[in-house]
Amino acid sequence: MPRILGVDVPGKKRVEYALRYIHGIGPSRSRHLVESLGIDRSKKADDLTDEETAKISQALGQFHLEGDLRRDVAANIRRLIAINSYRGTRHRKGLPVRGQRTSTNARTRKGPRRTVGAVRGKEARSAAKT
């Protein structure tokens, strides 16, 4: 498993796909990086030489990645919450931020369903009838 920018990228995968394990690198950026550095696209991450790994690390140095990117995103969310914007209040409540519907779906943001109201058993029903 090669280590690039403090992240262990999977060695059994092709370089183009292994680079995506670094936070902030997606499909197009990884493809562009591999092509611009002249690395064979079919090469596995374990087969990278030390020079190629160093070239990749140097090329990635110009981007906001990993910890810096996570910190920036968290700071942006804190700013939205602090200024009481609509998006900030949605973040605070744990609801979808970008206009999705919430009457159904939105389970990723809202979490598992919680039943509201009393769930009656057999004993409660028979007592209520008398």
C-alpha positions as CSV (number, residue, x, y, z in Angstrom):
1,M,0.0,0.0,0.0
2,P,1.7,3.2,-1.1
3,R,1.4,6.2,1.1
4,I,0.6,9.5,-0.6
5,L,0.0,12.7,1.4
6,G,-0.4,10.6,4.6
7,V,-3.1,8.4,3.0
8,D,-2.7,4.7,2.4
9,V,-4.0,4.2,-1.2
10,P,-5.0,0.7,-2.1
11,G,-2.1,-1.0,-3.9
12,K,-4.1,-3.6,-5.8
13,K,-6.0,-0.9,-7.8
14,R,-4.9,1.0,-10.8
15,V,-3.3,4.3,-10.0
16,E,-6.2,6.3,-11.5
17,Y,-8.6,4.7,-9.1
18,A,-6.3,4.5,-6.1
19,L,-5.7,8.3,-6.1
20,R,-9.5,8.8,-5.5
21,Y,-9.0,7.6,-1.9
22,I,-7.4,11.0,-1.2
23,H,-10.1,13.4,0.0
24,G,-10.5,16.1,-2.6
25,I,-9.5,14.1,-5.6
26,G,-12.2,12.8,-7.9
27,P,-12.4,11.0,-11.2
28,S,-11.5,13.9,-13.5
29,R,-8.7,15.2,-11.4
30,S,-7.1,11.8,-10.9
31,R,-7.3,11.1,-14.7
32,H,-5.8,14.4,-15.5
33,L,-3.0,13.9,-13.0
34,V,-2.0,10.5,-14.3
35,E,-2.0,11.7,-17.9
36,S,-0.1,14.9,-17.2
37,L,2.6,13.0,-15.2
38,G,2.9,10.4,-18.0
39,I,2.2,7.4,-15.7
40,D,0.7,4.4,-17.4
41,R,-3.0,4.2,-16.7
42,S,-3.0,0.4,-16.4
43,K,-0.2,0.4,-13.7
44,K,-1.2,-0.7,-10.2
45,A,-0.5,1.5,-7.3
46,D,1.9,-1.1,-5.8
47,D,4.0,-1.0,-8.9
48,L,4.7,2.8,-8.7
49,T,8.3,3.7,-8.3
50,D,9.5,6.0,-5.6
51,E,10.1,8.7,-8.3
52,E,6.6,8.4,-9.5
53,T,5.2,8.6,-6.0
54,A,7.2,11.7,-5.4
55,K,6.0,13.3,-8.6
56,I,2.4,12.6,-7.7
57,S,2.9,14.1,-4.2
58,Q,4.6,17.2,-5.6
59,A,1.8,17.6,-8.2
60,L,-0.9,17.2,-5.5
61,G,0.9,19.9,-3.4
62,Q,-0.8,22.7,-5.3
63,F,-4.4,21.6,-4.3
64,H,-6.3,21.9,-1.1
65,L,-6.6,18.3,0.0
66,E,-7.3,16.1,3.0
67,G,-7.1,17.9,6.4
68,D,-7.0,21.4,4.9
69,L,-10.0,20.7,2.7
70,R,-12.0,19.2,5.6
71,R,-11.1,22.1,7.8
72,D,-12.2,24.6,5.2
73,V,-15.5,22.8,4.6
74,A,-16.2,22.6,8.4
75,A,-15.3,26.4,8.7
76,N,-17.8,27.2,5.9
77,I,-20.6,25.3,7.6
78,R,-19.8,27.0,10.9
79,R,-19.9,30.4,9.2
80,L,-23.4,29.6,7.7
81,I,-24.6,28.5,11.1
82,A,-23.2,31.6,12.8
83,I,-24.9,34.1,10.4
84,N,-28.2,32.2,10.8
85,S,-28.6,31.7,7.0
86,Y,-31.3,29.3,5.8
87,R,-28.6,26.7,4.9
88,G,-27.1,27.2,8.4
89,T,-30.3,26.4,10.1
90,R,-30.8,23.3,8.0
91,H,-27.3,22.2,9.0
92,R,-28.0,22.8,12.6
93,K,-31.3,20.8,12.5
94,G,-29.7,18.0,10.6
95,L,-32.1,18.3,7.6
96,P,-31.3,18.4,3.9
97,V,-29.6,21.6,2.9
98,R,-30.2,21.8,-0.9
99,G,-33.9,21.8,-1.3
100,Q,-34.7,18.1,-1.3
101,R,-38.1,16.9,0.0
102,T,-38.4,15.8,3.5
103,S,-42.0,14.5,3.9
104,T,-40.6,11.2,2.5
105,N,-37.0,10.2,1.9
106,A,-34.1,12.3,3.4
107,R,-33.3,9.3,5.7
108,T,-29.6,9.9,5.3
109,R,-29.8,13.3,7.0
110,K,-32.7,12.6,9.3
111,G,-31.6,9.2,10.5
112,P,-33.8,6.2,11.2
113,R,-37.5,6.7,11.6
114,R,-38.8,7.5,15.1
115,T,-42.4,6.7,15.8
116,V,-44.4,9.6,17.1
117,G,-47.4,8.9,19.2
118,A,-48.4,5.9,21.4
119,V,-48.1,2.4,20.1
120,R,-50.8,0.5,21.8
121,G,-50.7,-3.2,22.7
122,K,-53.6,-5.7,23.2
123,E,-53.9,-4.9,26.9
124,A,-54.3,-1.1,26.3
125,R,-57.0,-1.7,23.6
126,S,-59.1,-4.0,25.8
127,A,-58.9,-1.6,28.8
128,A,-59.9,1.3,26.5
129,K,-63.1,-0.6,25.3
130,T,-64.4,-1.1,28.8
